[in-house]
């Protein structure tokens, strides 16, 4: 098959072989576990099983922000789930997230363990549990939730759409890259207009809306995501860039970006996090 060949869909699609590109070896059209693998459990009430992708970073930033705000009961263990190796298809992980996607959380702080999956659900769960980063005023809460769900609905166009075809597909294809570039730039314009009138995404307060949107669109605006900053002319979205720089300077965001990270400079990676002291250089080196 060449880049310009016409594709005629079959009457019934059948999965016959991996379609190439990054992550092809772990993609499949069926759910469920592929192998037996128990999940480890640490000493803290919250057990996070994740990887430092944008969706994973949302949750580690949330935990670090909670701890920075004085919520000492938010201590957590963060275990690395290597999606490239298929860890998400282990039986233990599938038990807590039948969708086999990171992040997934088990909350042991109550009378019975709670599994919490989907990053947006985890953010709301933690925000409500600790009464933090989610406004209590009805109008402000609604606006925050509007933007949280905006992220959940929009980011697939950035990640599975633009990111896949621009960075991970087996070859460059004009139509999907053009289509998803247009949509991502529209989304950046939506954010830029919102941030022209507000210091944070949902208004005057820093909320889970910012925490959810930053790992995707903030990193994109800072030129980190898909190496596409120049291609998408992200510098022209000045309000998004200023907001991203402001959040990027927060100590809790810096720490959250390190947790379960497996790429970048070694000093930027904390593959597993079990205690606040793990961020110390000596402990970091020991884990690495």
C-alpha positions in Angstrom: 0.0 0.0 0.0 1.4 3.4 -0.9 0.6 6.8 0.5 -1.6 7.8 -2.4 -3.3 4.5 -3.1 -7.1 4.4 -2.8 -8.5 2.3 0.1 -11.7 0.5 -0.4 -13.2 -0.6 2.9 -14.2 -4.3 3.0 -17.8 -5.2 3.7 -16.9 -6.5 7.1 -13.7 -5.3 8.7 -11.4 -8.1 10.1 -8.3 -7.5 12.2 -5.6 -9.5 10.4 -2.3 -7.8 11.4 -0.9 -4.8 13.2 -1.3 -1.6 11.2 2.2 -0.3 11.7 3.4 2.7 13.6 4.2 3.3 17.2 2.2 1.2 19.7 0.9 -1.1 16.9 2.1 -4.1 18.8 -0.2 -3.4 21.7 -3.3 -2.3 19.7 -6.0 -4.9 19.3 -9.8 -4.9 18.8 -10.7 -6.9 21.9 -10.8 -6.2 25.6 -9.7 -8.2 28.6 -6.4 -9.4 30.1 -3.7 -11.1 28.0 -1.7 -12.4 31.0 -1.8 -12.8 34.7 -0.1 -10.0 36.7 -0.9 -8.9 40.1 -0.6 -5.2 40.9 1.8 -4.1 43.6 0.4 -2.2 46.6 2.3 0.3 48.7 1.8 1.9 52.1 -0.4 4.9 51.2 -4.2 5.1 51.0 -4.0 6.0 47.2 -2.4 3.5 44.8 -1.9 5.0 41.3 -1.0 2.8 38.3 0.0 5.0 35.5 2.6 6.4 33.1 3.8 9.9 32.4 1.7 10.6 29.4 -0.6 13.7 29.4 -3.5 11.7 30.9 -1.2 10.3 33.6 0.3 13.7 34.4 -3.1 15.1 35.1 -3.4 12.8 38.2 0.2 13.1 39.5 0.0 16.9 39.3 -3.3 16.7 41.2 -1.8 14.7 43.9 1.2 16.9 44.2 -1.0 20.0 44.3 -3.1 18.5 47.1 0.0 17.7 49.1 1.4 21.2 48.5 -1.9 22.7 49.7 -1.5 20.8 53.0 -3.7 17.8 52.4 -1.4 15.3 54.0 -3.9 12.5 53.6 -3.4 12.7 49.9 -0.1 10.7 50.1 0.1 8.2 47.3 2.2 5.5 45.6 2.6 5.8 41.9 3.5 2.5 40.1 4.7 2.5 36.5 2.5 0.8 33.9 4.6 0.6 30.8 2.0 0.7 28.0 4.6 -0.1 25.3 5.2 -3.4 27.1 1.5 -4.1 27.5 1.3 -3.8 31.3 -2.2 -2.4 30.9 -3.4 -5.8 29.8 -2.3 -7.6 32.9 -5.1 -9.2 34.9 -4.6 -7.0 37.9 -4.8 -3.8 35.9 -7.8 -4.9 33.9 -9.6 -5.6 37.2 -9.4 -1.9 38.1 -9.8 -0.6 34.6 -11.6 -2.9 32.2 -10.7 -0.3 29.4 -7.0 -1.1 29.8 -6.0 2.6 29.7 -3.8 4.6 32.2 -4.3 6.1 34.7 -6.1 3.9 37.1 -6.4 4.5 40.9 -7.5 2.4 43.8 -8.6 4.4 46.8 -8.2 2.5 50.1 -9.1 5.5 52.3 -12.7 4.4 53.0 -14.5 1.4 54.3 -14.0 -0.5 51.1 -11.6 -0.1 48.2 -12.8 2.0 45.3 -11.5 1.7 41.8 -11.4 4.9 39.9 -10.5 5.0 36.2 -10.6 7.7 33.5 -8.4 10.7 34.3 -11.3 13.1 34.5 -13.2 10.9 36.9 -10.0 10.6 39.1 -9.7 14.4 39.2 -13.3 14.9 40.2 -13.0 12.1 42.8 -10.0 13.6 44.5 -11.3 17.2 44.2 -14.5 16.2 46.0 -12.8 14.0 48.5 -10.5 16.8 49.6 -12.6 19.8 48.8 -9.9 21.4 46.7 -9.5 22.7 43.1 -13.2 22.5 42.4 -15.4 25.5 43.3 -18.3 25.0 45.6 -20.3 27.9 44.1 -22.7 26.4 41.6 -21.9 28.7 38.7 -18.2 28.5 39.2 -18.3 24.7 39.6 -20.4 24.4 36.4 -17.9 26.4 34.5 -15.1 24.3 35.8 -16.9 21.1 34.8 -17.6 22.6 31.4 -13.9 23.0 30.7 -13.0 19.6 32.2 -15.4 17.9 29.9 -14.2 20.1 27.0 -10.7 18.6 27.6 -12.0 15.1 27.7 -13.9 15.5 24.4 -11.2 17.6 22.6 -7.9 16.0 23.5 -8.6 12.8 21.4 -8.4 15.1 18.3 -5.0 16.3 19.5 -3.6 13.0 20.6 -5.2 10.1 18.7 -5.8 12.4 15.7 -3.1 15.0 15.2 -0.4 13.3 17.4 -0.9 9.9 15.8 -0.8 10.9 12.2 1.9 13.6 12.7 4.3 11.6 14.9 3.4 7.9 15.2 1.8 6.7 11.9 4.0 4.6 9.7 4.2 7.4 7.1 3.0 11.0 6.6 -0.5 11.4 5.1 -1.7 14.8 4.0 -5.4 14.4 4.5 -5.5 13.3 8.2 -2.6 15.7 9.2 -4.3 18.6 7.5 -7.7 17.7 9.0 -6.5 17.3 12.6 -4.1 20.3 12.4 -7.0 22.5 11.5 -9.0 21.1 14.5 -6.1 21.5 17.0 -5.5 25.1 15.9 -9.2 25.8 16.4 -9.0 24.3 19.9 -6.0 26.5 20.7 -8.0 29.5 19.5 -10.9 28.5 21.8 -8.4 28.4 24.7 -6.7 31.6 23.7 -9.9 33.6 23.6 -11.0 32.2 27.0 -7.6 33.0 28.6 -7.7 36.5 27.1 -10.5 37.2 29.6 -9.5 35.0 32.5 -6.3 34.2 34.5 -7.2 30.6 34.6 -9.3 28.3 32.3 -12.5 28.4 34.3 -12.1 32.0 35.7 -10.2 33.5 38.6 -9.4 30.2 40.4 -6.9 27.5 39.6 -9.0 24.3 39.3 -9.0 20.8 38.0 -9.9 22.3 34.6 -6.3 23.8 34.4 -4.8 20.6 35.8 -6.6 18.5 33.1 -5.9 20.9 30.1 -2.2 21.7 30.9 -0.6 18.4 30.2 -2.1 18.4 26.7 -2.4 21.9 25.5 0.0 23.6 27.9 2.8 21.2 26.9 1.8 21.8 23.2 2.1 25.6 23.7 5.5 25.1 25.3 6.7 23.2 22.3 7.0 19.9 24.1 4.2 17.9 22.6 4.9 15.9 19.3 7.7 18.4 18.4 5.0 20.3 16.6 5.3 23.8 18.1 6.7 25.4 15.0 4.4 23.4 12.7 1.3 24.6 14.5 2.7 28.1 15.2 1.8 27.7 18.9 3.7 30.9 19.7 0.9 32.9 18.1 -1.5 31.8 20.8 0.0 34.2 23.3 -2.6 33.8 26.1 -2.2 30.1 26.0 1.5 30.4 26.1 1.4 32.8 29.1 -1.0 30.5 31.0 1.2 27.5 30.2 4.3 29.2 31.5 2.5 30.3 34.7 1.4 26.7 35.4 4.7 25.2 34.4 6.4 27.3 37.1 4.3 25.8 39.9 6.5 23.4 42.0 3.7 20.9 42.2 3.4 20.8 38.5 7.1 20.3 38.1 7.0 17.4 40.5 3.9 15.9 38.9 5.4 16.0 35.5 8.3 13.9 36.7 6.3 11.0 38.2 6.0 7.8 36.1 8.0 9.6 33.3 10.1 7.4 31.1 11.5 9.9 28.6 13.5 13.1 28.6 16.6 13.8 30.7 17.3 11.4 33.6 16.9 14.2 36.2 13.3 14.8 34.8 12.2 11.2 35.5 10.9 9.6 38.6 9.6 6.3 37.3 7.9 5.4 40.6 7.0 7.6 43.5 6.4 6.2 47.0 7.3 9.1 49.2 7.9 12.8 48.9 11.6 12.2 49.6 11.8 10.3 46.2 12.2 13.7 44.6 15.5 14.2 46.3 18.4 13.8 44.0 20.0 10.8 45.8 16.7 8.9 45.9 16.1 9.8 42.3 19.4 8.4 41.3 18.8 5.2 43.3 15.4 4.7 41.6 16.8 5.4 38.2 
